[in-house]
Amino acid sequence: MSDILLRDLDDDGILRLTLNDAARRNALSEAMLDALADAIAGAGTDKAVRVVILDANGPAFSAGHDLKELTAARESADRGRAVFERIMRKCSDVMQAIVACPKPVIAQVTGVATAAGCQLVASCDLALAAETARFSTPGVHIGLFCSTPMVALSRNVANKHAMEMLLTGDMIPAPRAAEIGLINHSVPEGELAEATSEIARKIASKSAMTLATGKAAFYAQSEMSLSDAYDYAAKVMVENMLARDAEEGIGAFIEKRRPTWQDA
């Protein structure tokens, strides 16, 4: 792994990916996006990984895109268009990779998560934050509407809450972020790591097949009409019922014993 993204896998199958570019406030530079893309892809295919926690070193979870890196591209003949297109595509690919990853991804947030950093939090399946953490989509302050962060944000919080963040650029504290659904829980900073690990361990104890099936189905049905969603979900349930782990889990429940997962 790159020094700007640290990797640690524990005995419970919990992979911790740590943004480690504190000097640049863990900006989503091209190098950071490449490192994240590789790490998420690897986690998705690694049978030893059951859950991913995404956290960060330093005072910021992530300040979003590296504006100095983007500004430097303006010196080119196309005023940076090719670079802007490449980096925005890489960023969008990373966010979609998190959603598509068969392993649940949990953000553990301290400090600030702004612009594409806020987008990163919103793209994770779950998010816990220290009570002192803050979130914003502040592009309007510099003449750059947070259009790509808007995609993830608007799929997590109600329209008016999303629009308020996007139009004002104001920081919101973690307790408010929990109220509007941007994060799951806001906890004292000293308790954050253990709270995140606790929910990760709980999830990691489940069948990996079941988690992958459910995560994929959740995001797929959310884009469908009600009727199509039920038709799709019913088919998923049938295939899930035929899986070995469903047979084992139901049998264990009836027999009042702990299931033994085969992840199949």
DRENMI-69114 format. One record per residue: residue in three letters; chain; x, y, z of N, C-alpha, C, O in turn; residue number from 1. Coordinates in steps of 0.2 Angstrom, whole numbers, plus 5000, padded with zeros to 4 digits. Layout:
N
  res  chain    nX    nY    nZ   caX   caY   caZ    cX    cY    cZ    oX    oY    oZ    n
  ALA      A     X     Y     Z     X     Y     Z     X     Y     Z     X     Y     Z  NUM
...
***
This chain:
264
  res  chain    nX    nY    nZ   caX   caY   caZ    cX    cY    cZ    oX    oY    oZ    n
  MET      A  5004  4994  5000  5000  5000  5000  5004  5006  5000  5010  5006  5002    1
  SER      A  5002  5012  4997  5005  5018  4997  5005  5021  5004  5001  5019  5009    2
  ASP      A  5011  5025  5006  5011  5028  5012  5005  5033  5014  5004  5034  5020    3
  ILE      A  5002  5035  5009  4996  5040  5010  4990  5036  5011  4985  5039  5013    4
  LEU      A  4990  5029  5011  4984  5025  5013  4987  5019  5016  4990  5015  5013    5
  LEU      A  4985  5019  5023  4988  5013  5027  4983  5008  5027  4977  5009  5027    6
  ARG      A  4985  5001  5028  4981  4996  5028  4982  4991  5034  4988  4989  5035    7
  ASP      A  4977  4989  5037  4978  4985  5043  4972  4980  5043  4966  4982  5044    8
  LEU      A  4973  4973  5043  4968  4968  5043  4969  4964  5050  4974  4961  5051    9
  ASP      A  4963  4964  5054  4964  4961  5060  4961  4954  5060  4959  4951  5054   10
  ASP      A  4961  4950  5065  4959  4943  5065  4952  4942  5064  4950  4936  5063   11
  ASP      A  4948  4947  5065  4941  4947  5064  4939  4948  5057  4933  4948  5055   12
  GLY      A  4944  4949  5053  4942  4951  5046  4940  4958  5044  4937  4959  5039   13
  ILE      A  4942  4962  5049  4940  4969  5048  4947  4973  5046  4952  4973  5049   14
  LEU      A  4946  4976  5040  4951  4979  5036  4950  4987  5038  4945  4990  5036   15
  ARG      A  4956  4990  5041  4956  4997  5042  4960  5000  5037  4966  4999  5036   16
  LEU      A  4957  5005  5033  4961  5009  5028  4961  5016  5031  4956  5019  5032   17
  THR      A  4967  5018  5032  4968  5025  5035  4971  5030  5030  4977  5029  5028   18
  LEU      A  4967  5035  5029  4970  5041  5025  4976  5044  5029  4975  5046  5034   19
  ASN      A  4981  5044  5025  4987  5046  5029  4991  5052  5026  4997  5051  5025   20
  ASP      A  4988  5057  5024  4991  5063  5021  4989  5069  5024  4986  5074  5021   21
  ALA      A  4990  5069  5031  4988  5074  5035  4991  5081  5033  4987  5086  5034   22
  ALA      A  4997  5082  5030  4999  5088  5028  4995  5091  5023  4995  5098  5022   23
  ARG      A  4991  5087  5019  4987  5090  5014  4980  5089  5016  4975  5089  5012   24
  ARG      A  4978  5088  5022  4972  5087  5025  4968  5081  5022  4962  5081  5021   25
  ASN      A  4972  5076  5020  4970  5070  5017  4965  5072  5011  4960  5069  5010   26
  ALA      A  4968  5076  5007  4964  5078  5001  4964  5072  4996  4968  5068  4996   27
  LEU      A  4959  5072  4992  4958  5067  4987  4962  5068  4981  4959  5070  4976   28
  SER      A  4968  5068  4982  4973  5070  4976  4972  5064  4971  4969  5059  4973   29
  GLU      A  4975  5064  4966  4975  5059  4961  4978  5053  4964  4976  5047  4963   30
  ALA      A  4984  5054  4967  4987  5048  4971  4983  5045  4976  4983  5039  4976   31
  MET      A  4979  5049  4980  4975  5046  4985  4969  5042  4982  4967  5037  4984   32
  LEU      A  4966  5045  4977  4961  5041  4973  4963  5035  4970  4960  5030  4970   33
  ASP      A  4969  5035  4967  4972  5028  4965  4973  5023  4970  4971  5017  4969   34
  ALA      A  4976  5026  4976  4977  5021  4981  4970  5018  4984  4970  5012  4986   35
  LEU      A  4965  5023  4985  4959  5020  4987  4955  5015  4982  4953  5010  4984   36
  ALA      A  4956  5017  4976  4953  5012  4971  4956  5005  4971  4953  5000  4971   37
  ASP      A  4963  5005  4972  4966  4999  4972  4964  4995  4979  4963  4989  4979   38
  ALA      A  4964  4999  4984  4962  4996  4991  4955  4993  4991  4954  4988  4994   39
  ILE      A  4950  4997  4988  4943  4994  4988  4942  4988  4984  4939  4984  4985   40
  ALA      A  4946  4989  4978  4945  4983  4973  4948  4977  4977  4945  4971  4976   41
  GLY      A  4954  4978  4980  4957  4972  4984  4953  4969  4989  4952  4963  4990   42
  ALA      A  4950  4974  4993  4945  4971  4998  4939  4967  4996  4937  4963  4999   43
  GLY      A  4937  4969  4990  4931  4966  4987  4932  4959  4986  4928  4955  4986   44
  THR      A  4938  4957  4984  4940  4950  4981  4944  4946  4987  4945  4940  4986   45
  ASP      A  4946  4949  4992  4950  4946  4997  4945  4942  5002  4941  4946  5006   46
  LYS      A  4945  4936  5002  4940  4932  5006  4942  4933  5014  4937  4932  5018   47
  ALA      A  4948  4935  5015  4949  4937  5022  4946  4943  5025  4945  4944  5031   48
  VAL      A  4944  4947  5021  4941  4954  5023  4933  4953  5023  4930  4951  5018   49
  ARG      A  4931  4955  5029  4923  4954  5030  4920  4961  5030  4914  4962  5028   50
  VAL      A  4924  4966  5033  4921  4973  5034  4927  4977  5033  4933  4976  5035   51
  VAL      A  4926  4983  5030  4931  4988  5029  4929  4995  5033  4923  4997  5033   52
  ILE      A  4934  4997  5037  4933  5003  5041  4938  5008  5037  4944  5007  5036   53
  LEU      A  4935  5014  5036  4939  5020  5032  4939  5025  5037  4935  5028  5039   54
  ASP      A  4946  5027  5039  4947  5032  5044  4953  5036  5042  4955  5036  5036   55
  ALA      A  4955  5041  5046  4960  5046  5043  4964  5048  5049  4962  5049  5055   56
  ASN      A  4971  5049  5048  4975  5052  5052  4975  5060  5051  4974  5062  5046   57
  GLY      A  4976  5064  5057  4977  5071  5056  4970  5074  5058  4966  5071  5060   58
  PRO      A  4970  5081  5058  4965  5085  5060  4959  5085  5055  4953  5087  5057   59
  ALA      A  4959  5082  5049  4954  5082  5044  4953  5075  5042  4958  5071  5040   60
  PHE      A  4947  5073  5042  4945  5066  5038  4947  5067  5031  4951  5063  5029   61
  SER      A  4945  5072  5028  4947  5073  5021  4944  5080  5019  4938  5082  5020   62
  ALA      A  4948  5084  5016  4946  5091  5014  4943  5091  5007  4942  5096  5004   63
  GLY      A  4943  5085  5004  4940  5085  4997  4946  5085  4992  4951  5083  4993   64
  HIS      A  4944  5087  4986  4949  5087  4980  4955  5092  4982  4954  5097  4986   65
  ASP      A  4961  5090  4980  4967  5094  4981  4967  5100  4976  4968  5100  4970   66
  LEU      A  4964  5106  4978  4963  5112  4974  4970  5115  4971  4970  5117  4965   67
  LYS      A  4976  5114  4974  4982  5116  4972  4984  5111  4966  4986  5114  4961   68
  GLU      A  4982  5105  4966  4984  5100  4961  4979  5102  4955  4982  5102  4949   69
  LEU      A  4973  5104  4956  4969  5105  4950  4971  5112  4947  4970  5113  4941   70
  THR      A  4972  5117  4952  4974  5123  4949  4980  5123  4945  4981  5127  4940   71
  ALA      A  4985  5119  4946  4991  5118  4943  4990  5116  4935  4994  5118  4931   72
  ALA      A  4985  5112  4934  4983  5110  4928  4980  5115  4923  4980  5114  4917   73
  ARG      A  4979  5121  4926  4976  5127  4922  4982  5130  4917  4980  5133  4912   74
  GLU      A  4988  5128  4918  4994  5130  4914  4994  5127  4907  4997  5129  4903   75
  SER      A  4990  5121  4907  4990  5118  4900  4986  5121  4895  4982  5126  4897   76
  ALA      A  4987  5119  4889  4983  5123  4883  4976  5122  4884  4972  5127  4882   77
  ASP      A  4973  5117  4887  4966  5116  4887  4963  5119  4894  4957  5118  4896   78
  ARG      A  4967  5123  4897  4966  5126  4904  4964  5121  4909  4960  5122  4914   79
  GLY      A  4966  5115  4908  4965  5110  4913  4960  5105  4912  4959  5100  4916   80
  ARG      A  4956  5106  4906  4950  5101  4905  4952  5094  4906  4948  5090  4909   81
  ALA      A  4957  5092  4903  4959  5085  4903  4960  5082  4910  4958  5077  4911   82
  VAL      A  4964  5086  4913  4965  5084  4920  4959  5084  4924  4958  5079  4928   83
  PHE      A  4955  5089  4924  4949  5089  4928  4944  5083  4926  4942  5080  4931   84
  GLU      A  4944  5082  4920  4939  5076  4918  4942  5070  4921  4938  5065  4923   85
  ARG      A  4949  5069  4921  4952  5062  4923  4951  5062  4931  4949  5056  4933   86
  ILE      A  4952  5067  4934  4951  5067  4942  4944  5066  4944  4943  5062  4948   87
  MET      A  4940  5070  4940  4933  5069  4942  4930  5062  4941  4926  5059  4945   88
  ARG      A  4932  5059  4935  4930  5052  4934  4933  5047  4939  4930  5043  4941   89
  LYS      A  4940  5048  4941  4943  5044  4946  4939  5044  4952  4938  5039  4956   90
  CYS      A  4937  5050  4954  4933  5051  4961  4927  5048  4960  4925  5044  4965   91
  SER      A  4923  5049  4955  4917  5046  4954  4917  5038  4954  4913  5035  4957   92
  ASP      A  4922  5035  4951  4924  5028  4951  4925  5025  4958  4922  5020  4960   93
  VAL      A  4929  5029  4962  4930  5027  4969  4924  5027  4973  4922  5022  4976   94
  MET      A  4919  5032  4972  4913  5032  4976  4909  5026  4974  4906  5023  4978   95
  GLN      A  4908  5025  4968  4904  5019  4965  4907  5013  4967  4903  5008  4968   96
  ALA      A  4914  5012  4967  4917  5006  4970  4915  5004  4977  4914  4998  4978   97
  ILE      A  4915  5009  4981  4913  5008  4988  4906  5005  4988  4905  5001  4992   98
  VAL      A  4901  5008  4984  4894  5006  4984  4894  4999  4982  4890  4994  4984   99
  ALA      A  4898  4997  4976  4898  4991  4973  4902  4986  4977  4901  4980  4975  100
  CYS      A  4906  4988  4981  4910  4983  4985  4906  4978  4989  4901  4980  4992  101
  PRO      A  4907  4971  4988  4903  4967  4992  4904  4967  4999  4900  4964  5003  102
  LYS      A  4909  4970  5002  4910  4970  5009  4907  4977  5012  4908  4982  5008  103
  PRO      A  4904  4977  5017  4901  4983  5020  4907  4988  5022  4912  4986  5024  104
  VAL      A  4906  4994  5020  4911  4999  5021  4909  5005  5026  4903  5007  5025  105
  ILE      A  4913  5006  5032  4911  5010  5037  4915  5016  5038  4921  5015  5038  106
  ALA      A  4913  5022  5037  4917  5028  5039  4918  5029  5046  4913  5029  5050  107
  GLN      A  4924  5031  5048  4925  5033  5055  4928  5040  5055  4934  5041  5053  108
  VAL      A  4924  5045  5057  4926  5052  5055  4928  5056  5061  4924  5056  5066  109
  THR      A  4934  5059  5061  4936  5064  5066  4938  5070  5062  4939  5070  5056  110
  GLY      A  4937  5076  5065  4939  5082  5061  4934  5084  5056  4928  5083  5058  111
  VAL      A  4936  5087  5051  4931  5089  5046  4931  5085  5040  4936  5082  5038  112
  ALA      A  4925  5084  5037  4924  5081  5030  4921  5085  5026  4915  5087  5026  113
  THR      A  4924  5088  5021  4922  5094  5017  4922  5092  5009  4926  5088  5007  114
  ALA      A  4917  5094  5006  4917  5093  4998  4917  5086  4997  4913  5082  4999  115
  ALA      A  4922  5084  4993  4923  5077  4991  4924  5073  4997  4923  5066  4997  116
  GLY      A  4927  5075  5002  4928  5072  5008  4921  5070  5012  4920  5065  5014  117
  CYS      A  4916  5075  5011  4909  5073  5013  4906  5068  5009  4902  5064  5011  118
  GLN      A  4908  5069  5002  4905  5064  4998  4908  5057  4999  4904  5052  4999  119
  LEU      A  4914  5056  5001  4917  5050  5003  4913  5047  5009  4911  5041  5009  120
  VAL      A  4911  5051  5014  4908  5048  5020  4901  5046  5018  4898  5041  5020  121
  ALA      A  4897  5050  5014  4891  5049  5011  4890  5042  5007  4885  5039  5007  122
  SER      A  4896  5041  5004  4896  5035  4999  4897  5028  5003  4896  5023  5001  123
  CYS      A  4900  5029  5009  4900  5023  5013  4894  5020  5016  4889  5024  5016  124
  ASP      A  4893  5014  5017  4887  5011  5019  4885  5013  5026  4879  5014  5027  125
  LEU      A  4889  5014  5031  4888  5017  5037  4893  5022  5039  4899  5022  5036  126
  ALA      A  4892  5026  5044  4896  5031  5046  4895  5033  5053  4890  5034  5055  127
  LEU      A  4901  5033  5057  4901  5035  5064  4906  5041  5064  4911  5041  5061  128
  ALA      A  4904  5046  5068  4908  5052  5069  4909  5054  5076  4905  5053  5080  129
  ALA      A  4915  5057  5077  4916  5060  5084  4911  5066  5084  4909  5069  5079  130
  GLU      A  4909  5068  5091  4904  5073  5091  4907  5080  5089  4904  5085  5088  131
  THR      A  4914  5080  5089  4917  5086  5087  4918  5087  5079  4921  5092  5077  132
  ALA      A  4917  5081  5076  4917  5081  5068  4912  5086  5065  4907  5088  5068  133
  ARG      A  4914  5089  5059  4910  5093  5056  4910  5092  5048  4915  5089  5046  134
  PHE      A  4904  5093  5045  4903  5091  5038  4901  5097  5034  4897  5102  5036  135
  SER      A  4903  5098  5028  4901  5103  5023  4902  5102  5016  4906  5098  5014  136
  THR      A  4898  5105  5012  4899  5105  5004  4900  5112  5003  4895  5116  5000  137
  PRO      A  4906  5115  5004  4907  5122  5003  4909  5125  4997  4911  5131  4996  138
  GLY      A  4908  5121  4991  4910  5124  4985  4908  5131  4983  4911  5135  4980  139
  VAL      A  4901  5132  4985  4898  5139  4983  4903  5145  4986  4902  5150  4983  140
  HIS      A  4907  5144  4991  4911  5149  4994  4916  5151  4989  4919  5157  4989  141
  ILE      A  4918  5146  4984  4924  5148  4979  4921  5147  4972  4925  5147  4968  142
  GLY      A  4915  5148  4971  4912  5148  4964  4912  5141  4961  4912  5141  4955  143
  LEU      A  4912  5136  4965  4912  5129  4962  4907  5125  4966  4908  5122  4971  144
  PHE      A  4901  5124  4963  4896  5120  4966  4898  5113  4967  4901  5110  4962  145
  CYS      A  4896  5110  4973  4898  5103  4974  4894  5098  4971  4890  5095  4974  146
  SER      A  4894  5098  4964  4890  5094  4960  4891  5087  4961  4886  5083  4962  147
  THR      A  4897  5084  4961  4898  5077  4962  4897  5075  4969  4894  5070  4970  148
  PRO      A  4899  5079  4974  4897  5077  4981  4889  5077  4982  4887  5073  4986  149
  MET      A  4886  5081  4978  4878  5081  4978  4875  5075  4977  4870  5073  4980  150
  VAL      A  4878  5071  4973  4876  5064  4971  4875  5060  4977  4870  5057  4978  151
  ALA      A  4880  5059  4980  4880  5055  4986  4876  5058  4992  4873  5054  4995  152
  LEU      A  4877  5064  4993  4873  5068  4998  4866  5067  4997  4862  5066  5002  153
  SER      A  4863  5068  4991  4856  5068  4990  4853  5061  4990  4847  5060  4991  154
  ARG      A  4858  5056  4990  4855  5049  4991  4855  5047  4999  4854  5041  5000  155
  ASN      A  4857  5051  5003  4858  5050  5010  4853  5054  5014  4850  5052  5019  156
  VAL      A  4852  5060  5012  4848  5065  5016  4842  5068  5012  4843  5067  5006  157
  ALA      A  4837  5070  5015  4831  5073  5012  4833  5079  5008  4838  5082  5009  158
  ASN      A  4830  5080  5002  4831  5085  4998  4833  5092  5001  4838  5095  4999  159
  LYS      A  4828  5094  5005  4829  5101  5008  4835  5101  5012  4839  5107  5013  160
  HIS      A  4837  5096  5016  4843  5096  5020  4849  5096  5015  4854  5100  5017  161
  ALA      A  4849  5092  5010  4855  5092  5005  4855  5099  5002  4861  5102  5001  162
  MET      A  4850  5102  5000  4850  5109  4997  4853  5114  5001  4856  5118  4999  163
  GLU      A  4851  5114  5007  4853  5119  5012  4861  5118  5013  4865  5123  5013  164
  MET      A  4864  5112  5013  4871  5111  5014  4874  5114  5007  4879  5117  5008  165
  LEU      A  4871  5112  5002  4874  5114  4995  4874  5121  4994  4879  5124  4991  166
  LEU      A  4869  5124  4995  4867  5131  4994  4871  5136  4998  4873  5142  4996  167
  THR      A  4872  5134  5005  4875  5139  5010  4882  5137  5011  4886  5142  5012  168
  GLY      A  4884  5131  5010  4891  5129  5011  4893  5129  5019  4898  5128  5020  169
  ASP      A  4888  5129  5023  4889  5130  5030  4891  5123  5033  4889  5118  5030  170
  MET      A  4895  5123  5038  4897  5117  5042  4892  5115  5046  4888  5119  5049  171
  ILE      A  4891  5109  5046  4886  5106  5051  4890  5101  5056  4894  5097  5054  172
  PRO      A  4888  5102  5062  4891  5097  5067  4889  5090  5067  4883  5089  5064  173
  ALA      A  4893  5086  5070  4891  5078  5069  4884  5077  5072  4880  5073  5069  174
  PRO      A  4882  5080  5078  4875  5078  5080  4870  5080  5075  4865  5076  5074  175
  ARG      A  4870  5085  5072  4866  5087  5066  4866  5083  5060  4861  5081  5057  176
  ALA      A  4872  5081  5059  4873  5076  5053  4870  5069  5055  4867  5066  5050  177
  ALA      A  4870  5067  5061  4866  5061  5063  4858  5062  5062  4855  5058  5060  178
  GLU      A  4856  5068  5064  4849  5070  5064  4846  5069  5057  4841  5067  5056  179
  ILE      A  4850  5072  5052  4848  5072  5045  4849  5066  5041  4848  5065  5035  180
  GLY      A  4853  5061  5044  4855  5055  5041  4861  5054  5037  4862  5049  5033  181
  LEU      A  4865  5059  5037  4872  5059  5034  4876  5054  5037  4880  5050  5034  182
  ILE      A  4876  5053  5044  4880  5048  5048  4875  5044  5052  4869  5046  5053  183
  ASN      A  4877  5038  5054  4873  5034  5059  4873  5037  5066  4868  5037  5069  184
  HIS      A  4879  5038  5068  4879  5040  5076  4885  5045  5077  4890  5045  5073  185
  SER      A  4884  5049  5082  4889  5054  5084  4890  5052  5091  4886  5052  5095  186
  VAL      A  4897  5051  5092  4899  5049  5099  4905  5053  5101  4908  5056  5097  187
  PRO      A  4906  5053  5108  4912  5056  5111  4918  5054  5107  4919  5048  5106  188
  GLU      A  4923  5058  5106  4929  5056  5102  4933  5050  5105  4935  5046  5101  189
  GLY      A  4933  5050  5111  4937  5045  5115  4934  5038  5114  4937  5033  5115  190
  GLU      A  4927  5038  5112  4924  5032  5111  4923  5030  5104  4920  5024  5103  191
  LEU      A  4925  5034  5099  4923  5033  5092  4926  5026  5090  4923  5022  5086  192
  ALA      A  4933  5025  5091  4936  5019  5088  4933  5013  5090  4932  5008  5086  193
  GLU      A  4931  5013  5097  4928  5006  5099  4921  5006  5097  4919  5000  5096  194
  ALA      A  4917  5011  5096  4910  5011  5094  4910  5008  5087  4906  5004  5085  195
  THR      A  4915  5011  5083  4915  5009  5076  4918  5001  5075  4915  4997  5071  196
  SER      A  4923  4999  5079  4925  4992  5079  4919  4988  5082  4919  4982  5079  197
  GLU      A  4915  4990  5086  4910  4986  5089  4905  4984  5084  4903  4978  5083  198
  ILE      A  4903  4989  5080  4898  4988  5075  4901  4984  5069  4898  4980  5066  199
  ALA      A  4907  4985  5068  4911  4981  5062  4911  4974  5064  4910  4970  5060  200
  ARG      A  4913  4972  5071  4914  4966  5073  4907  4962  5073  4906  4956  5071  201
  LYS      A  4902  4966  5074  4895  4963  5074  4893  4961  5067  4890  4956  5066  202
  ILE      A  4895  4965  5062  4893  4964  5055  4898  4958  5053  4895  4954  5049  203
  ALA      A  4904  4958  5055  4909  4953  5052  4907  4946  5054  4909  4941  5051  204
  SER      A  4903  4946  5060  4901  4939  5062  4895  4936  5058  4894  4930  5059  205
  LYS      A  4893  4940  5053  4887  4937  5049  4890  4933  5043  4896  4934  5042  206
  SER      A  4886  4930  5039  4888  4927  5033  4890  4932  5028  4886  4936  5026  207
  ALA      A  4896  4931  5025  4899  4936  5020  4894  4935  5014  4893  4940  5010  208
  MET      A  4892  4929  5012  4887  4929  5006  4881  4933  5007  4878  4936  5003  209
  THR      A  4878  4932  5013  4872  4936  5015  4873  4943  5015  4869  4947  5012  210
  LEU      A  4878  4946  5018  4880  4953  5017  4881  4955  5010  4878  4961  5009  211
  ALA      A  4884  4952  5006  4885  4954  4999  4879  4954  4995  4878  4959  4992  212
  THR      A  4875  4949  4997  4868  4949  4993  4864  4954  4995  4861  4958  4991  213
  GLY      A  4864  4956  5002  4859  4961  5004  4862  4968  5002  4858  4972  5000  214
  LYS      A  4868  4969  5002  4871  4976  5000  4869  4977  4993  4867  4983  4991  215
  ALA      A  4871  4972  4989  4869  4973  4982  4862  4975  4980  4860  4979  4976  216
  ALA      A  4858  4971  4984  4850  4972  4983  4848  4978  4985  4844  4981  4982  217
  PHE      A  4851  4980  4991  4848  4987  4994  4849  4993  4989  4845  4996  4988  218
  TYR      A  4855  4993  4986  4857  4999  4981  4853  4998  4975  4851  5003  4972  219
  ALA      A  4852  4992  4973  4849  4990  4966  4842  4992  4967  4839  4996  4962  220
  GLN      A  4838  4990  4972  4831  4992  4972  4829  4999  4974  4824  5001  4972  221
  SER      A  4834  5002  4977  4833  5009  4978  4832  5014  4972  4829  5019  4973  222
  GLU      A  4834  5012  4966  4834  5015  4960  4828  5013  4956  4826  5016  4951  223
  MET      A  4824  5008  4959  4818  5006  4955  4811  5008  4957  4811  5011  4963  224
  SER      A  4806  5007  4953  4799  5009  4955  4797  5004  4961  4801  4999  4962  225
  LEU      A  4792  5005  4965  4790  5001  4970  4789  4994  4967  4791  4989  4970  226
  SER      A  4785  4993  4962  4783  4987  4959  4789  4983  4957  4790  4977  4958  227
  ASP      A  4794  4986  4953  4800  4983  4951  4804  4981  4957  4807  4976  4956  228
  ALA      A  4804  4985  4962  4808  4984  4968  4806  4977  4971  4810  4973  4973  229
  TYR      A  4799  4977  4972  4797  4971  4975  4798  4964  4971  4800  4959  4973  230
  ASP      A  4797  4965  4964  4798  4959  4960  4806  4957  4960  4807  4951  4961  231
  TYR      A  4810  4962  4960  4817  4961  4961  4819  4958  4967  4823  4953  4968  232
  ALA      A  4817  4961  4973  4818  4958  4979  4816  4951  4981  4819  4947  4984  233
  ALA      A  4810  4950  4978  4807  4943  4979  4812  4938  4975  4813  4932  4978  234
  LYS      A  4814  4939  4969  4819  4935  4966  4826  4934  4970  4828  4929  4971  235
  VAL      A  4828  4940  4973  4834  4939  4977  4833  4935  4983  4837  4931  4985  236
  MET      A  4827  4935  4986  4825  4931  4992  4825  4924  4990  4827  4920  4994  237
  VAL      A  4822  4922  4985  4822  4915  4983  4829  4912  4982  4830  4907  4984  238
  GLU      A  4833  4916  4978  4840  4914  4977  4844  4913  4984  4848  4909  4985  239
  ASN      A  4842  4918  4988  4845  4918  4995  4843  4912  4999  4847  4909  5003  240
  MET      A  4837  4910  4999  4834  4905  5002  4837  4898  5000  4838  4893  5004  241
  LEU      A  4840  4898  4994  4843  4892  4991  4850  4891  4993  4853  4886  4992  242
  ALA      A  4853  4897  4996  4860  4897  4998  4861  4892  5004  4857  4892  5008  243
  ARG      A  4867  4890  5004  4869  4885  5010  4869  4889  5017  4866  4886  5021  244
  ASP      A  4871  4895  5017  4871  4899  5023  4864  4900  5026  4863  4900  5032  245
  ALA      A  4859  4901  5021  4852  4902  5023  4849  4896  5026  4846  4896  5031  246
  GLU      A  4851  4890  5023  4849  4884  5025  4852  4883  5032  4848  4880  5037  247
  GLU      A  4858  4884  5033  4862  4883  5039  4859  4888  5045  4857  4886  5050  248
  GLY      A  4858  4894  5043  4856  4899  5048  4849  4898  5050  4847  4898  5056  249
  ILE      A  4844  4896  5046  4837  4895  5048  4837  4888  5052  4834  4888  5057  250
  GLY      A  4841  4883  5050  4842  4877  5054  4844  4878  5061  4842  4876  5066  251
  ALA      A  4849  4883  5061  4852  4884  5068  4847  4888  5072  4847  4887  5078  252
  PHE      A  4843  4892  5069  4838  4896  5073  4833  4891  5076  4831  4892  5082  253
  ILE      A  4831  4887  5072  4826  4882  5074  4828  4877  5079  4825  4876  5084  254
  GLU      A  4835  4875  5079  4838  4871  5083  4841  4874  5089  4844  4871  5094  255
  LYS      A  4841  4881  5089  4843  4885  5095  4851  4884  5096  4853  4882  5102  256
  ARG      A  4855  4885  5091  4862  4884  5091  4865  4890  5087  4862  4893  5083  257
  ARG      A  4871  4890  5088  4875  4895  5084  4876  4893  5077  4879  4887  5076  258
  PRO      A  4875  4897  5071  4876  4894  5065  4884  4894  5063  4888  4898  5066  259
  THR      A  4885  4890  5059  4892  4889  5056  4892  4891  5049  4890  4887  5044  260
  TRP      A  4895  4897  5047  4894  4900  5040  4899  4897  5036  4905  4896  5037  261
  GLN      A  4897  4895  5030  4902  4893  5024  4903  4899  5019  4907  4899  5015  262
  ASP      A  4900  4905  5020  4900  4911  5016  4898  4909  5009  4901  4911  5004  263
  ALA      A  4893  4904  5008  4891  4902  5002  4883  4901  5002  4880  4899  4997  264
***
